[in-house]
Amino acid sequence: MYIRQNNEVLKELTTQDVLHKRVCSYAEYTLQVYALFGRDGDTTVTPVTGIMIRENGYWTASNVRGGKCRWLQAVKGLRVGPFVDRMLCSEFQMLEELCDGIEKAGGMGTAGQQTSVHGQVRMYISTTPCISCVGAMSQFLMMLPGVSLEVACGRIPVRQGWKKDASHWAV
């Protein structure tokens, strides 16, 4: 009801340019963690599957760890945006949290366990990733050589001025 009554306010909000561009990432993953146990060499397979959606900015997992990441290193002091904490990039958050999920399945303890992880991660990022996130993707692949990572990026209107961004799509 409020939105209908204040439609002019809504129009104003959705057509303004903003300084901070929102970046969203979406991932689908299907992984298997193979583990040997027992003297007979029996193998167990633990699936790690799901989807994730993250937006750059505040990250709960970072606060739980005191602002520290366990698996990946973010670039610090980039010339463009040196005061931006690159651990808050949506794609960085996603990869770090995916490593946490793999650890819970028993696949991150040692290098041998990391090579026992196989599968695929598909990620879509709403804009071009920064160099820090490209580095995080490379670290992820070096840590988990049995995992393929497919990344697509594009420009979709996810900021407050989305109507202006999408105006060229109008038919």
N, C-alpha and C positions, 0 to 999 in steps of 0.2 A: 504494500500500500504506500509506504513512504517513497519508494522509488518512483512509482507512478505520479505521485504528487510533486515530486522534485525532479522531474525529468530534465529540466534545463541544467540543474547542478550535475546530474549524471553525464549529460552531453559534454559539459565543460571539462569534467574530470577525464573522460575517455578520449579527448582530442588534444590534450596538453602534451607537449614534449617534456620528457623527464631526463635528468642528468644520468641517473643510474639505470642502465639497461638490465632487465631481468633476463637471466639465462636459465633455461630448464633443460634437464637431461632425462631421458627415458632409457631403460635397459631391460632386455629380456635375456635370461641366462639359463642354460641347461648344462650342468656340470656333473661329473661323477668323480668321487674320491675313492680310489682303490686302496685297500689296506690289507696287508698280510698279517695273519695272526695264528698263533698255535704252532706246534711243531710240524704239523702236516702241511703247512704252507697254504692253509685255507685263505681264500680271498673274500673280503666283504666289499660291497660297493654301496657307498652312501651317496644318494642323489642330493644335489644342491640346485634347486630350480626356482624360478620366480621372476617377478618383474620389480622394478624400482623406478620411482620418479623422485627427482630431487631438484631443488631450486637453489641458486647461489645465495649466499648469505648465512644466516644463523644456522649452526650445526650442533645438534644435541650431543652427538657422539664425541665431538671435540671437547665439549665441556666436561663430559664424564671422564675423559682422560687428562684433564687439566690442560687442554689446548694442544696436546701432543698426538701425533699420528704414529701408529705402530709399524706400518708396512711400507709406506711411500714417503718420499721427500718432495716437498714443494719448493719451487724456486723462490728465493727471497731477493728483494731489491731490484726487480725489473725496472727498466727505464720508464716504461709506460705503466703507471700505477704502482710505484714502489711502496706505497703505504697500504696496498691491498693485500690481505692475507689470502694467498692462493689456496690454502687448505679449505677455504670456504667456497671454492668453485664447485658447481654442481657435479661435474664429471669426476673431480678429485674425490669428493665425498662418496660418490657411488662406488668407485674402485676400492677405496679404503674399507667401506662397509661390506663389500663383496668379499674381501680378504678375511674380514671377521667371520663371515658366514662359512667360508671354506675352512677356517681354523676350527670352528665348532664341529664341523664334520670330520675333523682329524687330518686335514691336509696341509697345514702350514707350519708344523713344528720344526722339521728339518728339511734340508735340501732334497733328501730322498722322498719325503712325504709330498713336497711341492711338485716333484716330477710325477707323482701318482695321480695328479688332478688332470682330468681331460674333459673337453667339452667346448662350448661356444658361448661367447658373450656378444650380444648385438646392442649397440648403443646409438641413440640419436640425440644430438645436441642442437639446441635451437639457434646456435650461431657458431662461428669458427672458434675452436678451442684456443686458449692462450698457450704459450710455449711451455709454461709450467705443467699444464694438463697433458700436453703431448709427451712431456717427459715422464709424467706419472703413468701414462698408457704404456710407454716403453718399459718402465720399471716393472709394471704388472706382467707384461709378456716375458720379460727375462726371468722373473721369479717363478712363473707358471708356464713352462715351455710347452706343455700339452694342451694349452687353452688357446683357441683362436679368438681374436677380438676384431669385430667388424664395427667401424665407426662411420656414421653418416652425419653430416651437419648441414644446416640450411638456415634460411632466414624466415622465421615465422613470427608473426606479430604477437609478442607476449608482454609488451610494455603497456603502460596506461594509454598511450596514444595509438593503440592497435587499430582503430578505425582509419586513421590517417595512413598508417603503414599498408593497410589492406585495400586502400582506395583504388590502386592500380589493378586489382584483381576483379573489380566490378565489371559485369557483363552488360 
